[in-house]
Amino acid sequence: MAATTPFTIPFDTEPLCIGGVWRAAAAGQTLTLDNPSDGSALARIARGTAPDIDAAVAAAQAALDGDWGRLTAAERGRVLGAIGRKVLDNVELLARLEALDVGKPLAQGRVDAIALARYLEFYGGAADKVHGQTLPFQNGYTVLTLREPHGVTGHIVPWNYPMQIVGRSVGAALAMGNACVLKPAEEACLTVLAFARIAHEAGLPAGALNVVPGLGEEAGAALAAHPGVRHLSFTGSVATGKLIQAAAARNAVPVTLELGGKSPQIVFADADLDAALPSLVNAGLQNAGQTCSAASRILVERAVHAQVRERMAERYRALRIGPALADLDLGPLISKRQQGIVEHFLALGRDGGLALAAQGEIAADAPRGGFYVRPTLFDAVPADHPLAQQEIFGPVQVLIAFDGEAQALQIANGTAFGLVAGVWTRDGGRQLRMARSLKCGQVFVNNYGAGGGVELPFGGVKHSGHGREKGFEALYGFSTLKTVAIHHG
């Protein structure tokens, strides 16, 4: 397919999108987005409120009753494929927007844009491959099951990976035939708005995707409580997830929650350390540690603890953090508020006497107004210390020594979270024992995928949430099962 000419988005006031129409918020209010790299104003966006959510839900329902709802599964798949191709035509624009908006290095923004296209390719191809079953029953009956869309689905996505989470959430919902109302995070939503433009230019029928940016307590709360929404998907904090689930419960609406983690990588003495070391650091510091599945705890068998500490420290000392477009190892944190949260945790470590193993460096020419924090590695951290128990969402990792499998499992499972875990060992029996005993949604053995590819179901247990995204499991989650029993004698 020939490449199309990429469009540009002016950094003025970005409108919201309802029923395929770009317009100002009903109340006429706007929000200002900060540039994390220097603290300056980056753009203004519409500040949607409850009336805008009402209009978006109505537009989504109209799409279900109209052009979008009449498409076959194969036709929906073709539309998603076309959107994916147009995303690939605009990778550089999307990568730059994501870098500026979120603060992540430009190379990571490019990875995220390509991942968005991959989600659309996957779900476009899967749209006509979600099948029901025929069930054996009494003589004279034929019983079958059907997978049908919920209807209008609500999607509240965070600021750390807007493109990837839109891809895995909205992509799956559209593939199943739902119509979506999307509330992006108020801190970073330029790529979400750009994606909506791309989707409509690629042929998505009006109303199938509606985007209403705004504050969580206004637009987000209105979406979670709206009686016209039949399924909600939320990625974000535990506290907000509980509020959303409570609001949805009043309408008896199912919710998919992905709420973060305190994920361990467990390194046994027989591990291939050369293979493990890049993942031990990178999986904890990607996107400046602002990743739900970040490997923020490194559990190391005591026999190799000193060696792992020194080799990780060497990598830390080489890390450089700076403006997003400088494309260094790390970029800034998303906001001044998040910078303050991470610095609070660092102070807890210093004031509590934790051993500082190593830190990276902020580039000398990094703008003073940027939201930078030096990547920091603490050693010999007690398993019950706040730095080992609470989600920091910043470039901070802790080293914890253990003796034997039983203690490794006790420490690994000893938090309120259960999202991802990594296990590094050559012992095949130990690999299986650990994988079966870890209380989390994903286990990576001799690798750490931080959520893995689009095909791999992703989600957590305990305070990491429930429900699954990615792969075919997401399609099942965005559908409802109907049983049909036919008595024909």
N, C-alpha and C positions, 0 to 999 in steps of 0.2 A: 504494500500500500504506500503510495507516495506521501512524503512528509508534508504536513500542513504548516502554514506560517504561524509561529508562536504568537500569542497575543501578549500584551503588556497590561499590567494593572496599575493605575495611578495611585500614588500614596496620598490620597485625599480622604474623603469619607467613603468607606466601603459600605454599600447598602446590604440589606438582607434579601434573601430570595424566597418568594412564596408563589407557588403555582407557576413557576417559570418566569415571574416578573421580578425585576430588581427594583427595590424601593426603599425609602427611608422607614425607620421604625415609626409605629403609630403615634408614639408620644414625641417623636422628633428629637429624641436624645441620642447622644453619641458617647463612645468610650475612646480613650487614647491608649494605643499600644506603645509600650516602651521598647527601645532597642537595648537588649541585655548587654551588648558589647560596649556601649558607651553611656547608657542611661538616658539618651535623648528620646524625644517623641518620634516614633517611627511612622505611625498612621492612625487614622481615626476610623472607627467602625460604628455601625448602627447598634444602638442599645435596645434590643428587643425586650418586650415585656409580655404580660399575659394576653393582651389583645392580639399581638403578633403570633403567639403560640396558637391561639384560637383559630386565626386565619390559616396558619400553616397546617393544622390538623384537618380543617375543612378542605383545603386544597389537596391534601394527601388522600382523603376519602373520595373526593371527586375524581382523582386520577384512578383509584381502584374501580370506581363505577364507570370509568370512561376508557380512554385509549390504553393506559397502562394495564388495567385489569383485563383487557381483551386479548393481550398478547399471549401466545403460547410460550411454554417453557423454552423451546428452542429459539424463539424470537427474542425473549428476554436475554438469553445467552449471547445472541449476536449483538445486541445493544451494549451489553457489558464489555464484550470484546472490542467493540469500536471505541468505547470510552478508554479502555486500557491502551489501545494504540495511540490515541490522542494524548494520553498522559506521557507516553514515551516520546512523542514529538515535542513535549514541553518540559522535559526533565530538567534542563538547565534553569529555566525560569522558576520551576517549583523548588529546586534545590536552593536557589538563592533566597527565595522568599522564606523557606523553612529556616535557613541559616540566620537570616536577619531577625526573624520573628522569635525563634526559640533560643538562638545563641549557639547552636551546635555547629561544629566545623562544617565547611561547605561539602567536604567529601561524604560526611554522614547524611547531609541533606540529599545528596545525589542517591545514596543507597536507599533512603526512605522513599524517594520518588519512584525509583525502579521497583521497589517492593509494592508500592501502591498499584502499579501496573500489573504486577504478578498476581496480586489478589484478584484483580478484575479478570485476568486471563483464566485463573483457576475457577472462580465462581461462574464466569461465563460458560466455561466448558462443562461445569457440573450442573448447570441449571436444569437440564432435561434428564438428569441421571439420578434423581432422588425418587425412589420407587416405593410403592406400597407393597403389600403382601396378600396372598390368598391363604386363608387359614382353614385347616381341617375342622369340620364341625359335624353336626348331626346329618343323617341322610335327609335329602330333600332341601338342603341349604347350600348356598354358596356365600361365603363370608370373605370380605376383602377389606383392606385398610387403604386409606388415602392420606397423603401428606398435602396439607393446604396451608396457605399463608395465614398469619394471625390477622392481618389487616394493616392498620396504621401502627408503625413501630417508632418508638422514640429512642434517640441515640444521644447520649451525653458523653463527649469525648474530652480527654485531658489535653494539656498543653505540651507534654513531653514528646509525643510521637503523633501529631495530628494526622499526617498522611497515612501512616501504617494502620492506625486504629480505625480511621474511616474506611480503609480498604477492607479490613477483616470484619468490620461490623456492618457497614452499609452495603458492602459488596455481597455479603451472604444474605442479608435481608432482601435486597433487590432480586437476587437470583431466585429466591423462593416466591417472589411475586408480591411482597409487601410494598407499601409506600412509606417513605421515611420522613420524619421530622428530626433534624439534626441541630443540637445546641453545642457549638464548639466552646472551648474554654475562652474566657475573656482575655487571658494573658497572651494567647497566640492562636490566631484563626485565619491568617491570610491564605495559607495553602488550602484550607477547607473551602474558603470562598472561591479561590481559583479553581479548585476541583469542581465545584458546582457549575461554574461557567464552562469548563471543559466538558462536563457530562452533558449539558444541554446542547452545546455545539456539536457533540458527537451523536445526538439524536435521542437522548433520554426524554420521554414524554413529560410535558409540564405537570408538576405536582407529584411526580414519583419521588423526587428529592427536594426537600425544602430546608433552608438553612437560616436559623434565627440566632445570631450571636447575642450575647447579653450576659448579665450577671447571674451567677448560680442561684441566688436567693430570689431572683425575679423570673427570668426566662426558664432557668433550670427547674425551679420549684413548680412553675406552672405546667411544664411538660410532664414532670413526674406525676403530678396529681390530675392530669387531664383525663376525663372519662372517655374521650374518644380514642385514646391510645391503648392498644391491646397487648403490647410487649415493650419492655424497656431494657436497654443495654447501657451499662454505666461502667466506666473505668476511672478510678480516682481513689480518694482517701477512704479509710474505713468509716470515719465519722459521717462523711457525706453519703456514702453508700447506705448506711443504716437509715438515714433520713429519706433517701429515695425509695428504699424498700418499704418503709412505713407508709409513705405517700401512695405507692403503687398498691399496697395491700388494701387500701380503702376502696379500690376499684377491682380487687381480685385479679390483678395483672401480674403475670410472671416477669421476673427480673433476672437478667444475667449480670453478675457483679464480678469485676476483676479489681481487687482492692490493694494490691501491692504485696510486698514480702520482705523477708529478711533471709535471703537465700544463702545456703552454705555451699562451698566447694570443699570436699573432704579428700585430703591427700594422704594416702597410705605410704608406708616406707618403701614399698616395692613399685611405686608409680614411676612412670617415665617423666621425670621432671622437665626434661627439655621440651617435651610435648605439652606439659601442663602449664608451664610458666606464662606463656603469652595469654592463655585464657584466664589464669588466676588474676592477672592485672586487668586485662581489657574488659572482661565480663563484669568487673566491678565499677569501672570508670567510664564506660561508654556513655555519651551524652552527659558528661560530668557527673556520673552516678545517678542521674535523674531517670532511672529505669526501674520499673516495677520488679523485674526479674534480676536486678543487679546482684551479683555475687558479692555481697558486702561482708560476709563472714568466711574466712579461710581457716578451716580446721585441718591441722597438720599433725600426723603421728610424731611423737616426741623424738624418735630416732633421726628424723630428717628436718625437724623444726628449725634448727639454726641455719641449715643450708637453704631452706626455702625462704626464710626471713631475709637472708643476705642477698639472695638472687632477686627477690621481689623489690627489696630496697634499692638495688642497683637500677632496676627499671624505673622506679619512682623518681630517683634523682635525675633521670634523663628526660622526664616529662616536662612539656611546656604548655602553658595555658594562655590564651589570648583571644583577640576578636574573632568572631565566626568566620569572616571572609579571609582571615590570615591562614586558615586551614591548618592550625597546629594540632597537637594531640587532643586538647580539650578546649572547649569554649567556656563562656561564663554560665552562671546559673540563670534561671529564667527571670528572676525579679529581686529587688532589694529585700523583700520579705523572705524569700527562700534563702538568700545569702545570710540573713540574720539567723534563720533556723539552723543552718549548717554550722555557722560560727558558734552558736550556743552549744552544739554537740562537741565541737572541737574544744571549747572551754571546759566542758565536763571532763573530757579526757585529760587535758593538761592539769586542771585543778585536782583531779582525782589521782594524779600520780601515775597515769599510764605511761608505758615506755613508748616514746616516739621513735619508730623505726626509720622513717624517711618521709620526705616531702618533695613534691615537684616545685617548679618555679613559675611564677607569673612573668610573662614576657615584659621586658623593660619598656617597650613602647605601647603596652596595653593601655587604652584610655582610662584615666582615673575614675570616671563615672561608671565604668562597667561593673558588673556583679560577679567579681572573680573571687574564688577561694582556691587556695593551694591544695592539690591532691595530697592526702595524708594517710599514712599507714601506721597504725598502732600495733604494738606487740604485747604478748602476754596479757590479753584482756580477759578478765573473768567472764564466764559464760552468762552470768546474771547482770552484768553491767549494762546500763542503758545503751551504750554504743553497740552492744552485742544483742540487744533485745528489740530496739525500736528502729523503725524505718527512718533513715536520715535523709535520703533523697539528695545526696551530694557526693562528692569525690572522696569518700572516706571508707577505708576497709580496716578490719581488725583481724589479727592473727590469734588463734586459740589452739593450744597444744592439747593432744589427747593420747590416751593409752588404750589401744585395742578397739575392736568393732563396737562393743557394747557402749563404751563411753562416747565414741563418735556418734552413735545413734542418739544417745541421751541428749547430747549437746545440740545436734542438728535438729531434732524434733522439739527442742525445749524452748520454743518461742510461740507467740500467738499466731504466727503466720505459717503458711504451707503452700508456696507457689512453685519454686524450682529448686533442684539440688543437683550438684555435680559430684561424681565419684571418680577418683583416679586410683586405679589399682590394676595389676596384671593378673590377679587371682580371679579366675572365672567364677568359682563358687561364691567368693566374697562379692563380686559384682552383682550377682543375682540376689544374694541375701540382703545387701544394702538397698537395692532397687525396690525390693518388696517391702522393706521395713521403713523406708523413709515416708513421712507423712506429708505429701505434697502432690501437685498435679503433674509435674514433669520431672523425670530423672534422666540426666545425661551421664553416660559412663565413658570415661576417657575422652570427653569433649564437654563443652558447655555452650549450648545453643542460645541461651538467653531468650527462650521462647521458640526457637527453631524456625523452620520454614512454614510456608502458608498451609502446607498439608497436615501439619502436626497439631492435634487438638491442644489447646492452651487454656489454662485456668487453674484455680487453686482450691484449697480446703481451709477450714478454720477461718481466721480473719482475712485470708487472701481471697475469699469470695466463693462463689458457686456458679455452676453453668460452665460451658466450654465455648471458646471461640476458635477459629481457624479450622481448616479441614471440613470434612462432611459433618462432623459433630455440630458445627455452627449452623449448618443448613437445617439439621434436625431441630435445633433450638429455636430457629426462626420460623418454624412451622408447627402446626397442630395436627394431631393424628385423629382421623375420623374412621370409625368402624361401620361398615355397611353389611347387613345380614339380609340376604335375599332368600325367601322361601318360595321355591318353585315346584315342590312336590316330587 
